[in-house]
Amino acid sequence: MVPTGLAVAIPVGFAGLVLPRSGYAARHGIGLVNAPGLIDAGYRGEIRVLLINHGGEVVTFERGDRVAQLVVIPIPEVVWNAVDVLPDSERGAGGFGSTGR
């Protein structure tokens, strides 16, 4: 768990997604354990990044290194309706690998 020293105030109706950076992944095998990490609008603490090293070497970070990136996206308010049966779709209940790709 890598501290960033940063805190943000995400506006209500939005969320922050903490995403890996491709450079660290390509050069060192560094990724995020929980990619994407989710920061909701109510969180006010320090952003910490859950990194994992899939590479074969020890990687150290210096203050100011960009180890992840934050994308802020709108989150629509959803009104859920309970139903007994879901409508049909082209995919249906097909799970992993069911789309043929």
N, CA and C of each residue as an Amber inpcrd file, in Angstrom:
protein
   303
   0.8570000  -1.1580000   0.0000000   0.0000000   0.0000000   0.0000000
   0.9090000   1.2280000   0.0000000   0.9250000   1.9390000  -1.1070000
   1.8210000   3.0750000  -1.2820000   1.0690000   4.3760000  -1.0100000
   1.4810000   5.1500000  -0.0180000   0.8310000   6.4410000   0.2300000
   1.2090000   7.4280000  -0.8680000   0.2590000   8.2830000  -1.2400000
   0.5370000   9.2760000  -2.2860000   0.7650000  10.6770000  -1.7240000
   0.3160000  10.9110000  -0.4800000   0.3950000  12.2610000   0.0590000
  -0.6910000  13.1720000  -0.4870000  -1.6390000  12.6090000  -1.2240000
  -2.7030000  13.3990000  -1.8580000  -4.0610000  13.0070000  -1.2990000
  -4.9320000  13.9850000  -1.1860000  -6.3360000  13.7610000  -0.8520000
  -7.1530000  14.6300000  -1.8000000  -8.3270000  14.1700000  -2.1480000
  -9.1910000  14.9040000  -3.0750000 -10.6060000  14.9320000  -2.5240000
 -11.3920000  15.8710000  -3.0190000 -12.8160000  15.9400000  -2.6950000
 -13.5770000  15.7120000  -3.9990000 -13.9070000  14.4530000  -4.2570000
 -14.6670000  14.1070000  -5.4610000 -16.0890000  14.6340000  -5.2700000
 -16.6290000  15.3670000  -6.2440000 -17.9860000  15.9050000  -6.0980000
 -19.0430000  14.7940000  -6.0470000 -20.1350000  15.0720000  -5.3660000
 -21.2740000  14.1560000  -5.3380000 -21.7200000  13.9120000  -6.7750000
 -22.0190000  12.6700000  -7.0870000 -22.4230000  12.3100000  -8.4510000
 -21.2570000  11.8750000  -9.3170000 -20.0540000  11.8300000  -8.7350000
 -18.8600000  11.4140000  -9.4620000 -18.1130000  10.3840000  -8.6310000
 -17.1860000   9.6900000  -9.2610000 -16.3030000   8.7480000  -8.5740000
 -14.9280000   8.8490000  -9.2020000 -13.9210000   8.5120000  -8.4310000
 -12.5560000   8.4810000  -8.9460000 -12.1150000   7.0450000  -9.1510000
 -11.5510000   6.7540000 -10.3100000 -11.0050000   5.4320000 -10.5920000
  -9.4860000   5.5390000 -10.6040000  -8.8250000   4.7870000  -9.7380000
  -7.3690000   4.7650000  -9.6890000  -6.9120000   3.6650000 -10.6450000
  -6.1590000   4.0620000 -11.6600000  -5.7480000   3.1500000 -12.7270000
  -4.2300000   3.0270000 -12.7730000  -3.7250000   1.8880000 -13.2750000
  -2.2710000   1.7360000 -13.3950000  -1.7250000   2.5990000 -14.5220000
  -0.4340000   2.8170000 -14.4710000   0.2520000   3.5260000 -15.5530000
   0.9750000   2.4870000 -16.4040000   0.8500000   2.6170000 -17.7040000
   1.3820000   1.5910000 -18.5970000   2.9050000   1.5280000 -18.5940000
   3.5820000   2.6390000 -18.3470000   5.0440000   2.6390000 -18.3540000
   5.6270000   1.7380000 -17.2800000   5.1310000   1.8440000 -16.0450000
   5.6200000   0.9830000 -14.9710000   5.2800000  -0.4810000 -15.2490000
   4.1210000  -0.7170000 -15.8220000   3.7260000  -2.0920000 -16.1400000
   4.6540000  -2.6800000 -17.2030000   4.9260000  -1.9240000 -18.2380000
   5.7560000  -2.4260000 -19.3340000   7.2160000  -2.6030000 -18.9200000
   7.7520000  -1.6380000 -18.1810000   9.1830000  -1.6830000 -17.8310000
   9.4950000  -2.5740000 -16.6420000   8.5740000  -2.6260000 -15.6510000
   8.9010000  -3.2930000 -14.3990000   7.8900000  -4.3490000 -13.9480000
   6.7500000  -4.4780000 -14.6390000   5.7330000  -5.4240000 -14.1990000
   4.9300000  -4.9490000 -13.0060000   4.8730000  -3.6360000 -12.8030000
   4.1270000  -3.0640000 -11.6740000   2.6750000  -2.8440000 -12.0920000
   1.7540000  -3.3350000 -11.2690000   0.3370000  -3.1520000 -11.5400000
  -0.4050000  -2.8270000 -10.2630000  -1.7040000  -2.6740000 -10.3810000
  -2.5670000  -2.4190000  -9.2360000  -3.2950000  -3.7040000  -8.8720000
  -3.3100000  -4.0260000  -7.6000000  -3.9800000  -5.2330000  -7.1280000
  -5.4760000  -5.1530000  -7.4000000  -6.0730000  -4.0140000  -7.1710000
  -7.5230000  -3.8620000  -7.2830000  -7.9050000  -2.9170000  -8.4090000
  -7.2550000  -3.0290000  -9.5500000  -7.5130000  -2.1060000 -10.6510000
  -8.8890000  -2.3450000 -11.2500000  -9.7080000  -1.3250000 -11.4050000
  -9.4270000   0.0040000 -10.8640000  -9.8230000   0.0920000  -9.3890000
  -9.0810000   0.9130000  -8.6640000  -9.4710000   1.2550000  -7.3050000
 -10.5590000   2.3180000  -7.3780000 -11.4900000   2.2740000  -6.4690000
 -12.6280000   3.2010000  -6.4900000 -12.5600000   4.1630000  -5.3180000
 -12.6440000   5.4550000  -5.6080000 -12.7400000   6.4910000  -4.5810000
 -14.1200000   7.1180000  -4.7130000 -14.9400000   6.9600000  -3.6910000
 -16.2820000   7.5340000  -3.7750000 -16.2740000   8.9880000  -3.3110000
 -17.3880000   9.6620000  -3.5600000 -17.4810000  11.1000000  -3.2950000
 -17.3770000  11.4460000  -1.8160000 -17.6180000  10.5150000  -0.9300000
 -17.5660000  10.8130000   0.4930000 -16.1950000  10.6550000   1.1310000
 -15.2320000  10.0710000   0.4210000 -13.9160000   9.7930000   1.0110000
 -13.0650000  11.0590000   1.0320000 -12.4380000  11.3270000   2.1750000
 -11.5950000  12.5130000   2.3030000 -10.1830000  12.2010000   2.7930000
  -9.8390000  10.9420000   2.9180000  -8.5150000  10.5800000   3.4020000
  -7.4710000  10.5830000   2.2920000  -6.2670000  10.2280000   2.6900000
  -5.1600000  10.1490000   1.7330000  -5.4140000   9.0100000   0.7420000
  -5.1270000   9.2730000  -0.5140000  -5.2090000   8.2230000  -1.5300000
  -3.9910000   7.3260000  -1.3790000  -4.2450000   6.0340000  -1.2440000
  -3.1830000   5.0320000  -1.1830000  -3.3810000   4.0830000  -2.3610000
  -2.2830000   3.6390000  -2.9300000  -2.3330000   2.8230000  -4.1320000
  -1.8380000   1.4160000  -3.7860000  -2.6450000   0.4120000  -4.1120000
  -2.2880000  -0.9810000  -3.8220000  -1.5100000  -1.5510000  -5.0040000
  -0.1950000  -1.4660000  -4.9370000   0.6600000  -1.9170000  -6.0320000
   1.0970000  -3.3640000  -5.8370000   1.3630000  -4.0300000  -6.9470000
   1.9210000  -5.3800000  -6.9300000   3.0370000  -5.4310000  -7.9710000
   4.0970000  -6.1400000  -7.6150000   5.2510000  -6.2750000  -8.4980000
   5.2290000  -7.6720000  -9.1100000   4.9040000  -7.7490000 -10.3990000
   4.9120000  -9.0140000 -11.1230000   6.2630000  -9.2690000 -11.7820000
   7.1770000  -8.3230000 -11.6540000   8.4920000  -8.4590000 -12.2740000
   9.4520000  -9.2410000 -11.3980000  10.6600000  -9.4020000 -11.9050000
  11.6550000 -10.1700000 -11.1940000  12.6620000  -9.3440000 -10.4280000
  12.4860000  -8.0310000 -10.3880000  13.4450000  -7.1660000  -9.7000000
  12.7400000  -6.2790000  -8.6870000  13.4770000  -5.8530000  -7.6860000
  12.9500000  -4.9220000  -6.6950000  12.8210000  -3.5520000  -7.3450000
  11.6860000  -2.9060000  -7.1360000  11.4440000  -1.5700000  -7.6890000
  11.2440000  -0.6190000  -6.5240000  11.9490000   0.4940000  -6.5410000
  11.7740000   1.5170000  -5.5140000  11.1810000   2.7580000  -6.1500000
  10.4450000   3.4930000  -5.3510000   9.7990000   4.7000000  -5.8290000
  10.3350000   5.8970000  -5.0680000  10.4170000   7.0070000  -5.7520000
  10.8450000   8.2750000  -5.1580000   9.6300000   9.1850000  -5.0560000
   9.6840000  10.1150000  -4.1120000   8.6110000  11.1060000  -3.9870000
   8.4080000  11.7990000  -5.3430000   7.1700000  11.8720000  -5.7870000
   6.8520000  12.5200000  -7.0530000   6.7180000  11.5630000  -8.2260000
   7.1340000  10.2910000  -8.0540000   6.9520000   9.3170000  -9.1290000
   5.4620000   9.1170000  -9.3740000   5.1040000   9.0270000 -10.6210000
   3.7030000   8.8340000 -10.9850000   3.4350000   7.3370000 -11.1070000
   2.9100000   6.7540000 -10.0310000   2.7300000   5.3040000  -9.9650000
   1.3370000   4.8650000 -10.3890000   0.3970000   5.7950000 -10.4790000
  -0.9810000   5.4910000 -10.8710000  -1.5970000   6.7740000 -11.4240000
  -2.7920000   6.6470000 -11.9400000  -3.5010000   7.8310000 -12.4450000
  -4.9500000   7.7870000 -11.9880000  -5.5230000   8.9650000 -11.8160000
  -6.8900000   9.0970000 -11.3290000  -7.7730000   9.6350000 -12.4450000
  -8.8600000   8.9240000 -12.7100000  -9.8520000   9.3640000 -13.6820000
 -11.1480000   9.6060000 -12.9220000 -11.7080000  10.7900000 -13.0440000
 -12.9680000  11.1290000 -12.3760000 -14.0830000  11.0100000 -13.4020000
 -15.0870000  10.2020000 -13.0570000 -16.1830000   9.9320000 -13.9860000
 -17.5270000  10.2140000 -13.3220000 -18.5370000  10.5910000 -14.1260000
 -19.8760000  10.7680000 -13.5600000 -20.5050000   9.4150000 -13.2490000
 -21.2390000   9.3580000 -12.1620000 -21.9590000   8.1540000 -11.7610000
 -23.4490000   8.4860000 -11.7820000 -24.1900000   7.9260000 -12.7280000
 -25.6230000   8.2390000 -12.7870000 -26.3710000   7.6470000 -11.6040000
 -27.3910000   8.3260000 -11.1790000 -28.2460000   7.7830000 -10.1320000
 -29.1700000   6.7560000 -10.7770000 -29.1860000   5.5660000 -10.2450000
 -29.9590000   4.4720000 -10.8320000 -31.1240000   4.1400000  -9.9170000
 -32.2900000   4.0060000 -10.5060000 -33.4680000   3.5600000  -9.7690000
 -33.6880000   2.0970000 -10.1390000 -33.6030000   1.2190000  -9.1390000
 -33.7260000  -0.2120000  -9.3800000 -35.1810000  -0.6390000  -9.2930000
 -35.5590000  -1.5480000 -10.1610000 -36.8960000  -2.1320000 -10.1440000
 -36.7630000  -3.6360000  -9.9480000 -37.4040000  -4.1660000  -8.9200000
 -37.3930000  -5.6080000  -8.6870000 -38.3400000  -6.2750000  -9.6800000
 -37.8510000  -7.3360000 -10.3370000 -38.6750000  -8.0830000 -11.2910000
 -38.4860000  -9.5730000 -11.0190000 -39.4430000 -10.3670000 -11.4750000
 -39.3460000 -11.8180000 -11.3290000 -38.5180000 -12.4470000 -12.4440000
 -38.5470000 -11.8300000 -13.6320000 -37.8420000 -12.3650000 -14.7960000
 -37.1690000 -11.2020000 -15.5270000 -35.9230000 -11.4190000 -15.9370000
 -35.2190000 -10.4000000 -16.7150000 -35.5830000 -10.5130000 -18.1910000
 -35.5530000  -9.3920000 -18.9240000 -35.8260000  -9.4810000 -20.3590000
 -34.6830000 -10.2260000 -21.0650000 -34.9890000 -10.8320000 -22.2090000
 -33.9820000 -11.5430000 -22.9870000 -32.9490000 -10.5680000 -23.5500000
 -31.7590000 -11.0930000 -23.8100000 -30.7180000 -10.3340000 -24.5050000
 -30.0010000 -11.2840000 -25.4490000 -29.1960000 -10.7460000 -26.3380000
 -28.4660000 -11.5860000 -27.2810000 -27.5120000 -12.5340000 -26.5550000
 -26.8670000 -12.0610000 -25.5150000 -25.9030000 -12.8890000 -24.7750000
 -26.5850000 -13.8350000 -23.7970000 -27.6870000 -13.4170000 -23.2230000
 -28.3790000 -14.2570000 -22.2700000 -27.5420000 -14.4440000 -21.0050000
 -27.5070000 -15.6550000 -20.4720000 -26.7760000 -15.9510000 -19.2390000
 -25.3700000 -16.4690000 -19.5060000 -24.9220000 -16.3770000 -20.7630000
 -23.5790000 -16.8570000 -21.1060000 -22.5230000 -16.1290000 -20.2990000
 -21.6220000 -16.8680000 -19.6800000 -20.6020000 -16.2890000 -18.8130000
 -19.2810000 -16.0730000 -19.5260000 -18.1880000 -16.2780000 -18.7920000
 -16.8520000 -16.0350000 -19.3110000 -16.6170000 -16.8040000 -20.5980000
 -16.1560000 -16.0880000 -21.6270000 -15.8300000 -16.7170000 -22.9020000
 -17.0110000 -17.0070000 -23.7920000 -18.2040000 -16.6270000 -23.3880000
 -19.3940000 -16.9990000 -24.1600000 -19.5900000 -16.1550000 -25.4160000
 -18.8450000 -15.0480000 -25.5350000 -19.0330000 -14.2000000 -26.7200000
 -18.1540000 -14.6410000 -27.8790000 -17.3380000 -15.6910000 -27.6850000
 -16.5180000 -16.2020000 -28.7750000 -15.2140000 -15.4710000 -28.9760000
 -14.8350000 -14.5980000 -28.0760000 -13.5760000 -13.8420000 -28.2020000
 -12.6730000 -14.1420000 -27.0470000
